[in-house]
Amino acid sequence: MKKDIHPDTYRMVIFHDNSSGERFLVGSTIATEATEKWTDGKEYPIAYVDVSSASHPFYTGTEKVMDTAGRVERFKARAEKAAGRKKKAAA
């Protein structure tokens, strides 16, 4: 690797995926204040992320369905209510 091409803040950082609980030790320049011990016994800065390759549907092959059924049901209820108001207004 070429010398002096990385910023001064480049160091090993633990990335903790909040969704899956997985942890990765990767070189990064992300600004963090918290630190934790890694499996090698050394202490590294830690950054918490919501999505990583361990939890993203593209990499895992799984699809997480959010409250789709509830949204659809609420939409249908609103549509029926609006249709009822139109009928009353027309009559």
PDB file of N, CA, C and O in Angstrom:
ATOM      1  N   MET A   1       0.852  -1.172   0.000  1.00  0.00           N
ATOM      2  CA  MET A   1       0.000   0.000   0.000  1.00  0.00           C
ATOM      3  C   MET A   1       0.901   1.239   0.000  1.00  0.00           C
ATOM      4  O   MET A   1       1.954   1.259   0.638  1.00  0.00           O
ATOM      5  N   LYS A   2       0.468   2.259  -0.722  1.00  0.00           N
ATOM      6  CA  LYS A   2       1.245   3.490  -0.770  1.00  0.00           C
ATOM      7  C   LYS A   2       1.219   4.180   0.583  1.00  0.00           C
ATOM      8  O   LYS A   2       0.213   4.135   1.291  1.00  0.00           O
ATOM      9  N   LYS A   3       2.302   4.805   0.933  1.00  0.00           N
ATOM     10  CA  LYS A   3       2.389   5.531   2.199  1.00  0.00           C
ATOM     11  C   LYS A   3       1.820   6.931   2.036  1.00  0.00           C
ATOM     12  O   LYS A   3       1.857   7.506   0.948  1.00  0.00           O
ATOM     13  N   ASP A   4       1.298   7.470   3.121  1.00  0.00           N
ATOM     14  CA  ASP A   4       0.803   8.840   3.210  1.00  0.00           C
ATOM     15  C   ASP A   4      -0.345   9.166   2.251  1.00  0.00           C
ATOM     16  O   ASP A   4      -0.470  10.309   1.813  1.00  0.00           O
ATOM     17  N   ILE A   5      -1.186   8.176   1.919  1.00  0.00           N
ATOM     18  CA  ILE A   5      -2.338   8.488   1.074  1.00  0.00           C
ATOM     19  C   ILE A   5      -3.635   8.542   1.884  1.00  0.00           C
ATOM     20  O   ILE A   5      -4.633   9.085   1.411  1.00  0.00           O
ATOM     21  N   HIS A   6      -3.631   7.988   3.094  1.00  0.00           N
ATOM     22  CA  HIS A   6      -4.830   7.997   3.930  1.00  0.00           C
ATOM     23  C   HIS A   6      -4.837   9.230   4.832  1.00  0.00           C
ATOM     24  O   HIS A   6      -3.781   9.724   5.225  1.00  0.00           O
ATOM     25  N   PRO A   7      -6.036   9.724   5.158  1.00  0.00           N
ATOM     26  CA  PRO A   7      -6.119  10.857   6.095  1.00  0.00           C
ATOM     27  C   PRO A   7      -5.563  10.469   7.465  1.00  0.00           C
ATOM     28  O   PRO A   7      -5.422   9.286   7.774  1.00  0.00           O
ATOM     29  N   ASP A   8      -5.253  11.460   8.270  1.00  0.00           N
ATOM     30  CA  ASP A   8      -4.699  11.213   9.606  1.00  0.00           C
ATOM     31  C   ASP A   8      -5.694  10.503  10.515  1.00  0.00           C
ATOM     32  O   ASP A   8      -5.295   9.831  11.466  1.00  0.00           O
ATOM     33  N   THR A   9      -6.978  10.646  10.233  1.00  0.00           N
ATOM     34  CA  THR A   9      -8.005  10.049  11.087  1.00  0.00           C
ATOM     35  C   THR A   9      -8.330   8.599  10.702  1.00  0.00           C
ATOM     36  O   THR A   9      -9.240   8.005  11.279  1.00  0.00           O
ATOM     37  N   TYR A  10      -7.612   8.029   9.751  1.00  0.00           N
ATOM     38  CA  TYR A  10      -7.849   6.653   9.330  1.00  0.00           C
ATOM     39  C   TYR A  10      -7.339   5.705  10.397  1.00  0.00           C
ATOM     40  O   TYR A  10      -6.172   5.758  10.786  1.00  0.00           O
ATOM     41  N   ARG A  11      -8.244   4.815  10.878  1.00  0.00           N
ATOM     42  CA  ARG A  11      -7.871   3.831  11.890  1.00  0.00           C
ATOM     43  C   ARG A  11      -8.887   2.707  11.842  1.00  0.00           C
ATOM     44  O   ARG A  11      -9.896   2.815  11.146  1.00  0.00           O
ATOM     45  N   MET A  12      -8.638   1.636  12.567  1.00  0.00           N
ATOM     46  CA  MET A  12      -9.573   0.515  12.637  1.00  0.00           C
ATOM     47  C   MET A  12     -10.733   0.900  13.547  1.00  0.00           C
ATOM     48  O   MET A  12     -10.527   1.442  14.634  1.00  0.00           O
ATOM     49  N   VAL A  13     -11.962   0.616  13.094  1.00  0.00           N
ATOM     50  CA  VAL A  13     -13.181   0.968  13.825  1.00  0.00           C
ATOM     51  C   VAL A  13     -14.105  -0.242  13.840  1.00  0.00           C
ATOM     52  O   VAL A  13     -14.205  -0.966  12.850  1.00  0.00           O
ATOM     53  N   ILE A  14     -14.783  -0.462  14.973  1.00  0.00           N
ATOM     54  CA  ILE A  14     -15.794  -1.503  15.071  1.00  0.00           C
ATOM     55  C   ILE A  14     -17.115  -0.903  14.615  1.00  0.00           C
ATOM     56  O   ILE A  14     -17.533   0.137  15.124  1.00  0.00           O
ATOM     57  N   PHE A  15     -17.774  -1.550  13.659  1.00  0.00           N
ATOM     58  CA  PHE A  15     -19.110  -1.152  13.243  1.00  0.00           C
ATOM     59  C   PHE A  15     -20.083  -2.176  13.797  1.00  0.00           C
ATOM     60  O   PHE A  15     -19.967  -3.369  13.518  1.00  0.00           O
ATOM     61  N   HIS A  16     -21.045  -1.705  14.587  1.00  0.00           N
ATOM     62  CA  HIS A  16     -22.047  -2.579  15.207  1.00  0.00           C
ATOM     63  C   HIS A  16     -23.380  -2.362  14.500  1.00  0.00           C
ATOM     64  O   HIS A  16     -23.914  -1.253  14.501  1.00  0.00           O
ATOM     65  N   ASP A  17     -23.917  -3.424  13.893  1.00  0.00           N
ATOM     66  CA  ASP A  17     -25.201  -3.359  13.197  1.00  0.00           C
ATOM     67  C   ASP A  17     -26.314  -3.519  14.227  1.00  0.00           C
ATOM     68  O   ASP A  17     -26.449  -4.578  14.840  1.00  0.00           O
ATOM     69  N   ASN A  18     -27.113  -2.463  14.418  1.00  0.00           N
ATOM     70  CA  ASN A  18     -28.191  -2.496  15.406  1.00  0.00           C
ATOM     71  C   ASN A  18     -29.279  -3.497  15.035  1.00  0.00           C
ATOM     72  O   ASN A  18     -29.935  -4.034  15.928  1.00  0.00           O
ATOM     73  N   SER A  19     -29.491  -3.765  13.754  1.00  0.00           N
ATOM     74  CA  SER A  19     -30.552  -4.675  13.317  1.00  0.00           C
ATOM     75  C   SER A  19     -30.217  -6.132  13.574  1.00  0.00           C
ATOM     76  O   SER A  19     -31.062  -6.891  14.050  1.00  0.00           O
ATOM     77  N   SER A  20     -28.997  -6.528  13.266  1.00  0.00           N
ATOM     78  CA  SER A  20     -28.638  -7.947  13.367  1.00  0.00           C
ATOM     79  C   SER A  20     -27.733  -8.264  14.552  1.00  0.00           C
ATOM     80  O   SER A  20     -27.612  -9.423  14.948  1.00  0.00           O
ATOM     81  N   GLY A  21     -27.098  -7.241  15.117  1.00  0.00           N
ATOM     82  CA  GLY A  21     -26.177  -7.486  16.224  1.00  0.00           C
ATOM     83  C   GLY A  21     -24.774  -7.851  15.768  1.00  0.00           C
ATOM     84  O   GLY A  21     -23.884  -8.031  16.600  1.00  0.00           O
ATOM     85  N   GLU A  22     -24.560  -7.962  14.468  1.00  0.00           N
ATOM     86  CA  GLU A  22     -23.229  -8.281  13.935  1.00  0.00           C
ATOM     87  C   GLU A  22     -22.268  -7.131  14.170  1.00  0.00           C
ATOM     88  O   GLU A  22     -22.673  -5.971  14.249  1.00  0.00           O
ATOM     89  N   ARG A  23     -20.985  -7.468  14.280  1.00  0.00           N
ATOM     90  CA  ARG A  23     -19.939  -6.459  14.466  1.00  0.00           C
ATOM     91  C   ARG A  23     -18.836  -6.711  13.453  1.00  0.00           C
ATOM     92  O   ARG A  23     -18.481  -7.860  13.188  1.00  0.00           O
ATOM     93  N   PHE A  24     -18.292  -5.635  12.884  1.00  0.00           N
ATOM     94  CA  PHE A  24     -17.232  -5.717  11.887  1.00  0.00           C
ATOM     95  C   PHE A  24     -16.092  -4.810  12.312  1.00  0.00           C
ATOM     96  O   PHE A  24     -16.333  -3.713  12.815  1.00  0.00           O
ATOM     97  N   LEU A  25     -14.876  -5.238  12.122  1.00  0.00           N
ATOM     98  CA  LEU A  25     -13.701  -4.402  12.364  1.00  0.00           C
ATOM     99  C   LEU A  25     -13.161  -3.990  11.005  1.00  0.00           C
ATOM    100  O   LEU A  25     -12.659  -4.820  10.247  1.00  0.00           O
ATOM    101  N   VAL A  26     -13.270  -2.685  10.699  1.00  0.00           N
ATOM    102  CA  VAL A  26     -12.938  -2.172   9.368  1.00  0.00           C
ATOM    103  C   VAL A  26     -12.162  -0.870   9.518  1.00  0.00           C
ATOM    104  O   VAL A  26     -12.381  -0.124  10.472  1.00  0.00           O
ATOM    105  N   GLY A  27     -11.268  -0.597   8.596  1.00  0.00           N
ATOM    106  CA  GLY A  27     -10.569   0.675   8.569  1.00  0.00           C
ATOM    107  C   GLY A  27     -11.517   1.773   8.128  1.00  0.00           C
ATOM    108  O   GLY A  27     -12.238   1.613   7.143  1.00  0.00           O
ATOM    109  N   SER A  28     -11.525   2.906   8.857  1.00  0.00           N
ATOM    110  CA  SER A  28     -12.455   3.984   8.549  1.00  0.00           C
ATOM    111  C   SER A  28     -11.940   5.308   9.092  1.00  0.00           C
ATOM    112  O   SER A  28     -11.028   5.355   9.918  1.00  0.00           O
ATOM    113  N   THR A  29     -12.553   6.388   8.600  1.00  0.00           N
ATOM    114  CA  THR A  29     -12.249   7.727   9.118  1.00  0.00           C
ATOM    115  C   THR A  29     -13.442   8.315   9.852  1.00  0.00           C
ATOM    116  O   THR A  29     -13.441   9.507  10.160  1.00  0.00           O
ATOM    117  N   ILE A  30     -14.468   7.506  10.144  1.00  0.00           N
ATOM    118  CA  ILE A  30     -15.676   7.990  10.805  1.00  0.00           C
ATOM    119  C   ILE A  30     -15.325   8.537  12.195  1.00  0.00           C
ATOM    120  O   ILE A  30     -14.482   7.988  12.904  1.00  0.00           O
ATOM    121  N   ALA A  31     -15.993   9.628  12.558  1.00  0.00           N
ATOM    122  CA  ALA A  31     -15.738  10.254  13.861  1.00  0.00           C
ATOM    123  C   ALA A  31     -16.576   9.557  14.933  1.00  0.00           C
ATOM    124  O   ALA A  31     -17.804   9.547  14.849  1.00  0.00           O
ATOM    125  N   THR A  32     -15.932   8.987  15.920  1.00  0.00           N
ATOM    126  CA  THR A  32     -16.623   8.325  17.030  1.00  0.00           C
ATOM    127  C   THR A  32     -15.932   8.688  18.332  1.00  0.00           C
ATOM    128  O   THR A  32     -14.754   9.044  18.350  1.00  0.00           O
ATOM    129  N   GLU A  33     -16.685   8.594  19.421  1.00  0.00           N
ATOM    130  CA  GLU A  33     -16.108   8.870  20.739  1.00  0.00           C
ATOM    131  C   GLU A  33     -16.078   7.624  21.613  1.00  0.00           C
ATOM    132  O   GLU A  33     -15.173   7.466  22.433  1.00  0.00           O
ATOM    133  N   ALA A  34     -17.062   6.732  21.445  1.00  0.00           N
ATOM    134  CA  ALA A  34     -17.145   5.521  22.264  1.00  0.00           C
ATOM    135  C   ALA A  34     -16.121   4.493  21.797  1.00  0.00           C
ATOM    136  O   ALA A  34     -15.739   4.470  20.627  1.00  0.00           O
ATOM    137  N   THR A  35     -15.684   3.653  22.714  1.00  0.00           N
ATOM    138  CA  THR A  35     -14.754   2.578  22.387  1.00  0.00           C
ATOM    139  C   THR A  35     -15.229   1.283  23.030  1.00  0.00           C
ATOM    140  O   THR A  35     -15.933   1.299  24.040  1.00  0.00           O
ATOM    141  N   GLU A  36     -14.833   0.157  22.430  1.00  0.00           N
ATOM    142  CA  GLU A  36     -15.130  -1.162  22.983  1.00  0.00           C
ATOM    143  C   GLU A  36     -13.999  -2.103  22.647  1.00  0.00           C
ATOM    144  O   GLU A  36     -13.198  -1.835  21.751  1.00  0.00           O
ATOM    145  N   LYS A  37     -13.933  -3.218  23.375  1.00  0.00           N
ATOM    146  CA  LYS A  37     -12.895  -4.211  23.121  1.00  0.00           C
ATOM    147  C   LYS A  37     -13.338  -5.146  22.016  1.00  0.00           C
ATOM    148  O   LYS A  37     -14.502  -5.538  21.940  1.00  0.00           O
ATOM    149  N   TRP A  38     -12.393  -5.498  21.161  1.00  0.00           N
ATOM    150  CA  TRP A  38     -12.630  -6.436  20.077  1.00  0.00           C
ATOM    151  C   TRP A  38     -12.175  -7.811  20.529  1.00  0.00           C
ATOM    152  O   TRP A  38     -11.649  -7.934  21.636  1.00  0.00           O
ATOM    153  N   THR A  39     -12.350  -8.841  19.733  1.00  0.00           N
ATOM    154  CA  THR A  39     -12.001 -10.212  20.118  1.00  0.00           C
ATOM    155  C   THR A  39     -10.499 -10.403  20.325  1.00  0.00           C
ATOM    156  O   THR A  39     -10.085 -11.358  20.984  1.00  0.00           O
ATOM    157  N   ASP A  40      -9.683  -9.511  19.775  1.00  0.00           N
ATOM    158  CA  ASP A  40      -8.235  -9.622  19.965  1.00  0.00           C
ATOM    159  C   ASP A  40      -7.775  -8.993  21.278  1.00  0.00           C
ATOM    160  O   ASP A  40      -6.583  -9.002  21.584  1.00  0.00           O
ATOM    161  N   GLY A  41      -8.717  -8.444  22.061  1.00  0.00           N
ATOM    162  CA  GLY A  41      -8.399  -7.853  23.357  1.00  0.00           C
ATOM    163  C   GLY A  41      -8.042  -6.380  23.291  1.00  0.00           C
ATOM    164  O   GLY A  41      -7.911  -5.731  24.329  1.00  0.00           O
ATOM    165  N   LYS A  42      -7.881  -5.839  22.085  1.00  0.00           N
ATOM    166  CA  LYS A  42      -7.559  -4.418  21.939  1.00  0.00           C
ATOM    167  C   LYS A  42      -8.830  -3.587  21.942  1.00  0.00           C
ATOM    168  O   LYS A  42      -9.906  -4.078  21.602  1.00  0.00           O
ATOM    169  N   GLU A  43      -8.699  -2.331  22.328  1.00  0.00           N
ATOM    170  CA  GLU A  43      -9.844  -1.421  22.352  1.00  0.00           C
ATOM    171  C   GLU A  43      -9.844  -0.572  21.085  1.00  0.00           C
ATOM    172  O   GLU A  43      -8.822  -0.006  20.697  1.00  0.00           O
ATOM    173  N   TYR A  44     -11.025  -0.496  20.442  1.00  0.00           N
ATOM    174  CA  TYR A  44     -11.180   0.255  19.207  1.00  0.00           C
ATOM    175  C   TYR A  44     -12.375   1.202  19.323  1.00  0.00           C
ATOM    176  O   TYR A  44     -13.274   0.960  20.128  1.00  0.00           O
ATOM    177  N   PRO A  45     -12.397   2.274  18.530  1.00  0.00           N
ATOM    178  CA  PRO A  45     -13.593   3.123  18.471  1.00  0.00           C
ATOM    179  C   PRO A  45     -14.748   2.302  17.900  1.00  0.00           C
ATOM    180  O   PRO A  45     -14.530   1.390  17.103  1.00  0.00           O
ATOM    181  N   ILE A  46     -15.980   2.628  18.310  1.00  0.00           N
ATOM    182  CA  ILE A  46     -17.142   1.892  17.808  1.00  0.00           C
ATOM    183  C   ILE A  46     -18.165   2.849  17.223  1.00  0.00           C
ATOM    184  O   ILE A  46     -18.412   3.927  17.762  1.00  0.00           O
ATOM    185  N   ALA A  47     -18.757   2.433  16.106  1.00  0.00           N
ATOM    186  CA  ALA A  47     -19.816   3.204  15.446  1.00  0.00           C
ATOM    187  C   ALA A  47     -21.023   2.294  15.306  1.00  0.00           C
ATOM    188  O   ALA A  47     -20.886   1.139  14.903  1.00  0.00           O
ATOM    189  N   TYR A  48     -22.204   2.803  15.634  1.00  0.00           N
ATOM    190  CA  TYR A  48     -23.437   2.036  15.543  1.00  0.00           C
ATOM    191  C   TYR A  48     -24.158   2.411  14.254  1.00  0.00           C
ATOM    192  O   TYR A  48     -24.388   3.589  13.980  1.00  0.00           O
ATOM    193  N   VAL A  49     -24.512   1.396  13.467  1.00  0.00           N
ATOM    194  CA  VAL A  49     -25.199   1.621  12.199  1.00  0.00           C
ATOM    195  C   VAL A  49     -26.506   0.829  12.189  1.00  0.00           C
ATOM    196  O   VAL A  49     -26.608  -0.211  12.839  1.00  0.00           O
ATOM    197  N   ASP A  50     -27.502   1.319  11.452  1.00  0.00           N
ATOM    198  CA  ASP A  50     -28.793   0.641  11.389  1.00  0.00           C
ATOM    199  C   ASP A  50     -28.811  -0.475  10.351  1.00  0.00           C
ATOM    200  O   ASP A  50     -29.513  -1.471  10.527  1.00  0.00           O
ATOM    201  N   VAL A  51     -28.056  -0.321   9.283  1.00  0.00           N
ATOM    202  CA  VAL A  51     -28.056  -1.309   8.207  1.00  0.00           C
ATOM    203  C   VAL A  51     -26.626  -1.588   7.778  1.00  0.00           C
ATOM    204  O   VAL A  51     -25.822  -0.670   7.617  1.00  0.00           O
ATOM    205  N   SER A  52     -26.322  -2.854   7.598  1.00  0.00           N
ATOM    206  CA  SER A  52     -25.020  -3.257   7.063  1.00  0.00           C
ATOM    207  C   SER A  52     -25.251  -4.451   6.141  1.00  0.00           C
ATOM    208  O   SER A  52     -26.396  -4.822   5.884  1.00  0.00           O
ATOM    209  N   SER A  53     -24.190  -5.045   5.652  1.00  0.00           N
ATOM    210  CA  SER A  53     -24.346  -6.207   4.782  1.00  0.00           C
ATOM    211  C   SER A  53     -24.954  -7.387   5.534  1.00  0.00           C
ATOM    212  O   SER A  53     -25.479  -8.310   4.910  1.00  0.00           O
ATOM    213  N   ALA A  54     -24.891  -7.372   6.858  1.00  0.00           N
ATOM    214  CA  ALA A  54     -25.470  -8.461   7.649  1.00  0.00           C
ATOM    215  C   ALA A  54     -26.986  -8.352   7.777  1.00  0.00           C
ATOM    216  O   ALA A  54     -27.646  -9.337   8.108  1.00  0.00           O
ATOM    217  N   SER A  55     -27.550  -7.168   7.519  1.00  0.00           N
ATOM    218  CA  SER A  55     -28.990  -7.012   7.688  1.00  0.00           C
ATOM    219  C   SER A  55     -29.707  -6.461   6.452  1.00  0.00           C
ATOM    220  O   SER A  55     -30.937  -6.462   6.420  1.00  0.00           O
ATOM    221  N   HIS A  56     -28.988  -5.999   5.451  1.00  0.00           N
ATOM    222  CA  HIS A  56     -29.622  -5.435   4.260  1.00  0.00           C
ATOM    223  C   HIS A  56     -30.209  -6.550   3.399  1.00  0.00           C
ATOM    224  O   HIS A  56     -29.529  -7.542   3.136  1.00  0.00           O
ATOM    225  N   PRO A  57     -31.468  -6.406   2.953  1.00  0.00           N
ATOM    226  CA  PRO A  57     -32.117  -7.462   2.166  1.00  0.00           C
ATOM    227  C   PRO A  57     -31.356  -7.860   0.901  1.00  0.00           C
ATOM    228  O   PRO A  57     -31.416  -9.021   0.498  1.00  0.00           O
ATOM    229  N   PHE A  58     -30.657  -6.944   0.278  1.00  0.00           N
ATOM    230  CA  PHE A  58     -29.903  -7.274  -0.938  1.00  0.00           C
ATOM    231  C   PHE A  58     -28.844  -8.330  -0.644  1.00  0.00           C
ATOM    232  O   PHE A  58     -28.650  -9.243  -1.447  1.00  0.00           O
ATOM    233  N   TYR A  59     -28.159  -8.224   0.487  1.00  0.00           N
ATOM    234  CA  TYR A  59     -27.079  -9.151   0.821  1.00  0.00           C
ATOM    235  C   TYR A  59     -27.583 -10.412   1.507  1.00  0.00           C
ATOM    236  O   TYR A  59     -26.993 -11.479   1.339  1.00  0.00           O
ATOM    237  N   THR A  60     -28.659 -10.310   2.273  1.00  0.00           N
ATOM    238  CA  THR A  60     -29.156 -11.469   3.018  1.00  0.00           C
ATOM    239  C   THR A  60     -30.105 -12.325   2.203  1.00  0.00           C
ATOM    240  O   THR A  60     -30.291 -13.502   2.511  1.00  0.00           O
ATOM    241  N   GLY A  61     -30.716 -11.750   1.158  1.00  0.00           N
ATOM    242  CA  GLY A  61     -31.663 -12.495   0.354  1.00  0.00           C
ATOM    243  C   GLY A  61     -33.035 -12.604   0.994  1.00  0.00           C
ATOM    244  O   GLY A  61     -33.910 -13.292   0.468  1.00  0.00           O
ATOM    245  N   THR A  62     -33.232 -11.943   2.108  1.00  0.00           N
ATOM    246  CA  THR A  62     -34.530 -11.960   2.772  1.00  0.00           C
ATOM    247  C   THR A  62     -35.195 -10.610   2.604  1.00  0.00           C
ATOM    248  O   THR A  62     -34.530  -9.584   2.458  1.00  0.00           O
ATOM    249  N   GLU A  63     -36.499 -10.628   2.626  1.00  0.00           N
ATOM    250  CA  GLU A  63     -37.240  -9.383   2.481  1.00  0.00           C
ATOM    251  C   GLU A  63     -37.971  -9.111   3.775  1.00  0.00           C
ATOM    252  O   GLU A  63     -38.703  -9.966   4.274  1.00  0.00           O
ATOM    253  N   LYS A  64     -37.776  -7.928   4.318  1.00  0.00           N
ATOM    254  CA  LYS A  64     -38.485  -7.544   5.530  1.00  0.00           C
ATOM    255  C   LYS A  64     -39.706  -6.748   5.109  1.00  0.00           C
ATOM    256  O   LYS A  64     -39.590  -5.711   4.456  1.00  0.00           O
ATOM    257  N   VAL A  65     -40.866  -7.236   5.483  1.00  0.00           N
ATOM    258  CA  VAL A  65     -42.100  -6.552   5.141  1.00  0.00           C
ATOM    259  C   VAL A  65     -42.521  -5.729   6.346  1.00  0.00           C
ATOM    260  O   VAL A  65     -42.786  -6.259   7.425  1.00  0.00           O
ATOM    261  N   MET A  66     -42.575  -4.455   6.140  1.00  0.00           N
ATOM    262  CA  MET A  66     -43.040  -3.585   7.210  1.00  0.00           C
ATOM    263  C   MET A  66     -44.549  -3.746   7.311  1.00  0.00           C
ATOM    264  O   MET A  66     -45.111  -4.577   6.597  1.00  0.00           O
ATOM    265  N   ASP A  67     -45.193  -3.030   8.121  1.00  0.00           N
ATOM    266  CA  ASP A  67     -46.619  -3.165   8.417  1.00  0.00           C
ATOM    267  C   ASP A  67     -47.469  -2.903   7.172  1.00  0.00           C
ATOM    268  O   ASP A  67     -48.294  -1.990   7.162  1.00  0.00           O
ATOM    269  N   THR A  68     -47.264  -3.710   6.118  1.00  0.00           N
ATOM    270  CA  THR A  68     -47.967  -3.497   4.863  1.00  0.00           C
ATOM    271  C   THR A  68     -49.456  -3.760   5.007  1.00  0.00           C
ATOM    272  O   THR A  68     -50.274  -2.971   4.534  1.00  0.00           O
ATOM    273  N   ALA A  69     -49.816  -4.859   5.654  1.00  0.00           N
ATOM    274  CA  ALA A  69     -51.235  -5.200   5.791  1.00  0.00           C
ATOM    275  C   ALA A  69     -51.973  -4.111   6.554  1.00  0.00           C
ATOM    276  O   ALA A  69     -53.081  -3.735   6.172  1.00  0.00           O
ATOM    277  N   GLY A  70     -51.395  -3.615   7.597  1.00  0.00           N
ATOM    278  CA  GLY A  70     -52.035  -2.550   8.362  1.00  0.00           C
ATOM    279  C   GLY A  70     -52.206  -1.289   7.537  1.00  0.00           C
ATOM    280  O   GLY A  70     -53.229  -0.615   7.654  1.00  0.00           O
ATOM    281  N   ARG A  71     -51.244  -0.961   6.719  1.00  0.00           N
ATOM    282  CA  ARG A  71     -51.333   0.226   5.871  1.00  0.00           C
ATOM    283  C   ARG A  71     -52.440   0.071   4.842  1.00  0.00           C
ATOM    284  O   ARG A  71     -53.206   1.001   4.590  1.00  0.00           O
ATOM    285  N   VAL A  72     -52.515  -1.109   4.253  1.00  0.00           N
ATOM    286  CA  VAL A  72     -53.533  -1.360   3.235  1.00  0.00           C
ATOM    287  C   VAL A  72     -54.918  -1.273   3.862  1.00  0.00           C
ATOM    288  O   VAL A  72     -55.827  -0.664   3.298  1.00  0.00           O
ATOM    289  N   GLU A  73     -55.072  -1.884   5.027  1.00  0.00           N
ATOM    290  CA  GLU A  73     -56.377  -1.855   5.697  1.00  0.00           C
ATOM    291  C   GLU A  73     -56.779  -0.429   6.053  1.00  0.00           C
ATOM    292  O   GLU A  73     -57.942  -0.061   5.886  1.00  0.00           O
ATOM    293  N   ARG A  74     -55.859   0.366   6.531  1.00  0.00           N
ATOM    294  CA  ARG A  74     -56.161   1.768   6.863  1.00  0.00           C
ATOM    295  C   ARG A  74     -56.545   2.549   5.609  1.00  0.00           C
ATOM    296  O   ARG A  74     -57.450   3.382   5.642  1.00  0.00           O
ATOM    297  N   PHE A  75     -55.851   2.274   4.502  1.00  0.00           N
ATOM    298  CA  PHE A  75     -56.177   2.948   3.241  1.00  0.00           C
ATOM    299  C   PHE A  75     -57.580   2.593   2.787  1.00  0.00           C
ATOM    300  O   PHE A  75     -58.348   3.468   2.387  1.00  0.00           O
ATOM    301  N   LYS A  76     -57.920   1.308   2.847  1.00  0.00           N
ATOM    302  CA  LYS A  76     -59.249   0.870   2.427  1.00  0.00           C
ATOM    303  C   LYS A  76     -60.327   1.501   3.310  1.00  0.00           C
ATOM    304  O   LYS A  76     -61.378   1.906   2.812  1.00  0.00           O
ATOM    305  N   ALA A  77     -60.074   1.586   4.603  1.00  0.00           N
ATOM    306  CA  ALA A  77     -61.045   2.195   5.521  1.00  0.00           C
ATOM    307  C   ALA A  77     -61.247   3.670   5.185  1.00  0.00           C
ATOM    308  O   ALA A  77     -62.378   4.156   5.194  1.00  0.00           O
ATOM    309  N   ARG A  78     -60.164   4.387   4.890  1.00  0.00           N
ATOM    310  CA  ARG A  78     -60.277   5.803   4.512  1.00  0.00           C
ATOM    311  C   ARG A  78     -61.029   5.959   3.199  1.00  0.00           C
ATOM    312  O   ARG A  78     -61.832   6.880   3.049  1.00  0.00           O
ATOM    313  N   ALA A  79     -60.773   5.064   2.243  1.00  0.00           N
ATOM    314  CA  ALA A  79     -61.438   5.125   0.940  1.00  0.00           C
ATOM    315  C   ALA A  79     -62.937   4.878   1.093  1.00  0.00           C
ATOM    316  O   ALA A  79     -63.740   5.564   0.460  1.00  0.00           O
ATOM    317  N   GLU A  80     -63.324   3.916   1.918  1.00  0.00           N
ATOM    318  CA  GLU A  80     -64.743   3.643   2.151  1.00  0.00           C
ATOM    319  C   GLU A  80     -65.425   4.837   2.819  1.00  0.00           C
ATOM    320  O   GLU A  80     -66.547   5.203   2.470  1.00  0.00           O
ATOM    321  N   LYS A  81     -64.728   5.434   3.785  1.00  0.00           N
ATOM    322  CA  LYS A  81     -65.270   6.606   4.482  1.00  0.00           C
ATOM    323  C   LYS A  81     -65.487   7.759   3.500  1.00  0.00           C
ATOM    324  O   LYS A  81     -66.515   8.435   3.538  1.00  0.00           O
ATOM    325  N   ALA A  82     -64.509   7.973   2.625  1.00  0.00           N
ATOM    326  CA  ALA A  82     -64.607   9.058   1.633  1.00  0.00           C
ATOM    327  C   ALA A  82     -65.735   8.772   0.646  1.00  0.00           C
ATOM    328  O   ALA A  82     -66.449   9.694   0.252  1.00  0.00           O
ATOM    329  N   ALA A  83     -65.909   7.527   0.242  1.00  0.00           N
ATOM    330  CA  ALA A  83     -66.984   7.168  -0.680  1.00  0.00           C
ATOM    331  C   ALA A  83     -68.345   7.403  -0.019  1.00  0.00           C
ATOM    332  O   ALA A  83     -69.289   7.853  -0.668  1.00  0.00           O
ATOM    333  N   GLY A  84     -68.434   7.094   1.267  1.00  0.00           N
ATOM    334  CA  GLY A  84     -69.672   7.331   2.008  1.00  0.00           C
ATOM    335  C   GLY A  84     -70.000   8.821   2.086  1.00  0.00           C
ATOM    336  O   GLY A  84     -71.165   9.197   1.960  1.00  0.00           O
ATOM    337  N   ARG A  85     -69.033   9.644   2.284  1.00  0.00           N
ATOM    338  CA  ARG A  85     -69.246  11.104   2.337  1.00  0.00           C
ATOM    339  C   ARG A  85     -69.676  11.633   0.976  1.00  0.00           C
ATOM    340  O   ARG A  85     -70.508  12.537   0.902  1.00  0.00           O
ATOM    341  N   LYS A  86     -69.121  11.085  -0.102  1.00  0.00           N
ATOM    342  CA  LYS A  86     -69.501  11.524  -1.458  1.00  0.00           C
ATOM    343  C   LYS A  86     -70.966  11.187  -1.726  1.00  0.00           C
ATOM    344  O   LYS A  86     -71.698  11.988  -2.308  1.00  0.00           O
ATOM    345  N   LYS A  87     -71.390   9.988  -1.296  1.00  0.00           N
ATOM    346  CA  LYS A  87     -72.777   9.577  -1.504  1.00  0.00           C
ATOM    347  C   LYS A  87     -73.729  10.502  -0.740  1.00  0.00           C
ATOM    348  O   LYS A  87     -74.770  10.904  -1.257  1.00  0.00           O
ATOM    349  N   LYS A  88     -73.352  10.831   0.503  1.00  0.00           N
ATOM    350  CA  LYS A  88     -74.195  11.733   1.318  1.00  0.00           C
ATOM    351  C   LYS A  88     -74.258  13.122   0.707  1.00  0.00           C
ATOM    352  O   LYS A  88     -75.315  13.753   0.709  1.00  0.00           O
ATOM    353  N   ALA A  89     -73.155  13.598   0.191  1.00  0.00           N
ATOM    354  CA  ALA A  89     -73.099  14.927  -0.417  1.00  0.00           C
ATOM    355  C   ALA A  89     -73.914  14.976  -1.712  1.00  0.00           C
ATOM    356  O   ALA A  89     -74.526  15.997  -2.025  1.00  0.00           O
ATOM    357  N   ALA A  90     -73.921  13.879  -2.457  1.00  0.00           N
ATOM    358  CA  ALA A  90     -74.654  13.822  -3.720  1.00  0.00           C
ATOM    359  C   ALA A  90     -76.169  13.722  -3.482  1.00  0.00           C
ATOM    360  O   ALA A  90     -76.965  14.172  -4.306  1.00  0.00           O
ATOM    361  N   ALA A  91     -76.547  13.135  -2.364  1.00  0.00           N
ATOM    362  CA  ALA A  91     -77.984  12.934  -2.089  1.00  0.00           C
ATOM    363  C   ALA A  91     -78.617  14.127  -1.531  1.00  0.00           C
ATOM    364  O   ALA A  91     -79.816  14.115  -1.250  1.00  0.00           O
TER     365      ALA A  91
END
